[in-house]
Amino acid sequence: MKRILLHACCGPCAIYTVNRLREEGFEVTAFWYNPNIHPFTEHRNRLEAMRTTAQALQLPLIVAEGYDIIDYFRVVVGHEGDRCGDCFRLRLKKTAEVAKKEGFDCFTTTLLISPYQKHELLKEIGEEVAGEQGVEFYYEDFRPGFRESHRLSRELDIYHQKYCGCVYSEWERYGKVDIAKLLRGA
């Protein structure tokens, strides 16, 4: 049985993804590393939801210590238009490093379940990071399970967030701001 390290962005997105990977014969361990999530209270809420999810699914969970939001800002500030790719790279690189160090056969991410994420960019960066770190990136389009995952998480009373996690997406969501338009000066 292949061991896979699953970067988990949140509890709701993890449920279907974990079940699907188990159906495919993987031994799954989740990994929490999300320095993009802002504010700290939101990070804490999502981490607690992930812990609840892990317990409900009897899923081993590795939690990266600390709250590395400064590392996140160092990679995105000044080129916010490319922030998603930079954020994906930051999180997937850390996941690949842990996968290699801990002897996993491969790694993947729950971000691949979201219809709101840049799917092809995720795949490209996952494969790039895999090559750099010397550990396989497992690609699967988990988007067909998005609604099912969220339905199951509501049944388990798992916290649901309302935005991707970063301060920019929070601003877009609640401030009704189009950051791409602002960056173009329009």
C-alpha positions as CSV (number, residue, x, y, z in Angstrom):
1,M,0.0,0.0,0.0
2,K,1.4,3.4,-1.0
3,R,1.7,6.0,1.7
4,I,0.5,9.5,0.6
5,L,0.9,12.8,2.5
6,L,-2.2,15.0,1.8
7,H,-1.7,18.7,2.2
8,A,-5.0,19.7,3.8
9,C,-6.3,23.3,3.4
10,C,-9.4,22.7,5.6
11,G,-11.6,20.0,7.1
12,P,-14.5,20.3,4.6
13,C,-12.2,19.8,1.6
14,A,-10.4,16.9,3.2
15,I,-13.4,14.5,3.8
16,Y,-14.1,13.4,0.2
17,T,-10.4,13.6,-0.8
18,V,-9.4,11.3,2.1
19,N,-12.2,8.8,1.3
20,R,-11.3,8.9,-2.4
21,L,-7.6,8.3,-1.8
22,R,-8.4,5.4,0.5
23,E,-10.7,3.9,-2.2
24,E,-7.6,4.1,-4.5
25,G,-5.6,2.0,-2.0
26,F,-3.6,4.8,-0.3
27,E,-2.6,4.9,3.3
28,V,-3.4,8.6,3.9
29,T,-1.8,11.0,6.4
30,A,-2.9,14.7,6.4
31,F,-0.5,17.6,6.7
32,W,-1.5,21.0,8.0
33,Y,0.6,23.9,6.7
34,N,-1.4,27.0,5.7
35,P,0.5,30.2,6.5
36,N,-1.7,32.1,4.0
37,I,-4.8,32.0,6.3
38,H,-5.6,35.3,7.8
39,P,-6.4,36.5,10.4
40,F,-4.9,34.3,13.1
41,T,-8.3,33.5,14.5
42,E,-9.4,32.1,11.1
43,H,-6.2,30.0,11.0
44,R,-7.0,28.6,14.5
45,N,-10.7,27.9,13.5
46,R,-9.6,26.0,10.4
47,L,-6.9,24.0,12.2
48,E,-9.4,23.0,14.9
49,A,-11.9,21.9,12.2
50,M,-9.1,19.9,10.5
51,R,-8.4,18.2,13.9
52,T,-12.1,17.4,14.3
53,T,-12.1,16.0,10.7
54,A,-9.0,13.9,11.3
55,Q,-10.5,12.5,14.5
56,A,-13.8,11.7,12.7
57,L,-12.0,10.0,9.8
58,Q,-9.4,8.2,12.0
59,L,-6.8,10.1,10.0
60,P,-3.2,10.7,11.1
61,L,-2.5,14.4,11.1
62,I,0.8,16.2,11.0
63,V,0.7,19.8,12.0
64,A,3.5,22.2,11.0
65,E,4.3,24.2,14.1
66,G,3.8,27.9,14.2
67,Y,2.0,30.4,12.1
68,D,4.3,31.4,9.3
69,I,2.3,34.3,7.9
70,I,5.4,36.4,7.5
71,D,6.8,33.7,5.1
72,Y,3.6,34.0,3.2
73,F,3.8,37.7,2.9
74,R,7.4,37.6,1.8
75,V,6.5,35.5,-1.2
76,V,3.4,37.4,-2.3
77,V,3.8,41.1,-1.5
78,G,4.6,43.2,-4.5
79,H,3.2,40.7,-7.0
80,E,-0.3,40.1,-5.7
81,G,-1.5,39.2,-9.1
82,D,0.5,36.0,-9.0
83,R,-0.2,35.3,-5.3
84,C,-2.1,32.1,-5.9
85,G,0.9,30.4,-7.6
86,D,3.3,31.7,-5.0
87,C,1.0,30.5,-2.2
88,F,0.6,27.0,-3.9
89,R,4.4,26.7,-4.3
90,L,5.0,27.7,-0.6
91,R,2.6,25.1,0.7
92,L,3.3,22.3,-1.7
93,K,7.1,22.7,-1.3
94,K,6.7,22.3,2.5
95,T,4.4,19.3,2.0
96,A,6.9,17.7,-0.4
97,E,9.8,18.3,2.0
98,V,7.9,16.6,4.8
99,A,6.8,13.7,2.5
100,K,10.4,13.1,1.6
101,K,11.7,13.4,5.2
102,E,9.1,11.1,6.6
103,G,9.4,8.5,3.8
104,F,6.0,8.9,2.0
105,D,5.7,7.5,-1.5
106,C,4.0,10.6,-2.8
107,F,2.0,13.8,-1.8
108,T,-1.0,15.7,-3.0
109,T,-3.4,18.4,-1.9
110,T,-7.0,19.0,-1.0
111,L,-6.8,22.2,-3.1
112,L,-7.5,19.9,-6.1
113,I,-11.1,19.6,-4.9
114,S,-12.0,23.2,-5.2
115,P,-13.7,24.5,-8.3
116,Y,-12.4,28.0,-7.2
117,Q,-8.7,27.2,-7.4
118,K,-6.5,27.4,-10.4
119,H,-6.4,23.7,-11.1
120,E,-3.8,23.5,-13.9
121,L,-1.5,25.8,-12.0
122,L,-1.8,23.5,-9.0
123,K,-0.9,20.5,-11.1
124,E,2.1,22.3,-12.7
125,I,3.5,23.5,-9.4
126,G,2.9,20.1,-7.7
127,E,4.9,18.4,-10.5
128,E,7.6,21.1,-10.4
129,V,8.0,20.8,-6.6
130,A,8.0,17.0,-6.8
131,G,10.9,17.1,-9.2
132,E,12.9,19.5,-7.0
133,Q,12.3,17.4,-3.9
134,G,12.5,14.0,-5.4
135,V,9.1,12.7,-4.3
136,E,6.1,12.0,-6.5
137,F,3.2,14.3,-6.8
138,Y,-0.1,12.4,-7.1
139,Y,-2.5,14.3,-9.4
140,E,-6.2,13.6,-9.4
141,D,-9.1,16.0,-10.2
142,F,-11.1,15.7,-7.0
143,R,-13.6,18.5,-8.0
144,P,-16.5,16.0,-8.7
145,G,-16.5,15.4,-4.9
146,F,-16.7,19.1,-3.9
147,R,-20.4,19.2,-3.0
148,E,-20.3,15.8,-1.4
149,S,-17.4,16.7,0.8
150,H,-19.2,19.9,2.0
151,R,-22.4,18.0,2.6
152,L,-20.6,15.4,4.7
153,S,-18.7,18.1,6.6
154,R,-22.0,19.8,7.5
155,E,-23.3,16.4,8.8
156,L,-20.3,16.3,11.0
157,D,-20.8,19.9,12.0
158,I,-17.3,20.9,10.8
159,Y,-16.5,24.6,10.5
160,H,-16.9,26.1,7.0
161,Q,-14.9,29.1,5.9
162,K,-16.3,31.7,3.5
163,Y,-13.1,32.6,1.6
164,C,-9.9,31.0,0.4
165,G,-7.9,32.1,3.5
166,C,-5.6,34.9,2.5
167,V,-6.1,38.5,3.3
168,Y,-6.6,39.3,-0.3
169,S,-9.4,36.8,-0.8
170,E,-11.0,38.0,2.4
171,W,-10.9,41.5,1.0
172,E,-12.4,40.4,-2.3
173,R,-15.2,38.5,-0.5
174,Y,-16.2,40.9,2.1
175,G,-15.0,44.2,0.6
176,K,-16.5,43.3,-2.8
177,V,-13.1,44.4,-4.3
178,D,-11.7,43.1,-7.5
179,I,-8.0,43.0,-6.7
180,A,-7.0,42.1,-10.3
181,K,-8.8,45.2,-11.5
182,L,-7.0,47.3,-8.8
183,L,-3.6,46.0,-9.9
184,R,-4.3,47.0,-13.5
185,G,-5.1,50.5,-12.3
186,A,-8.7,50.3,-13.6
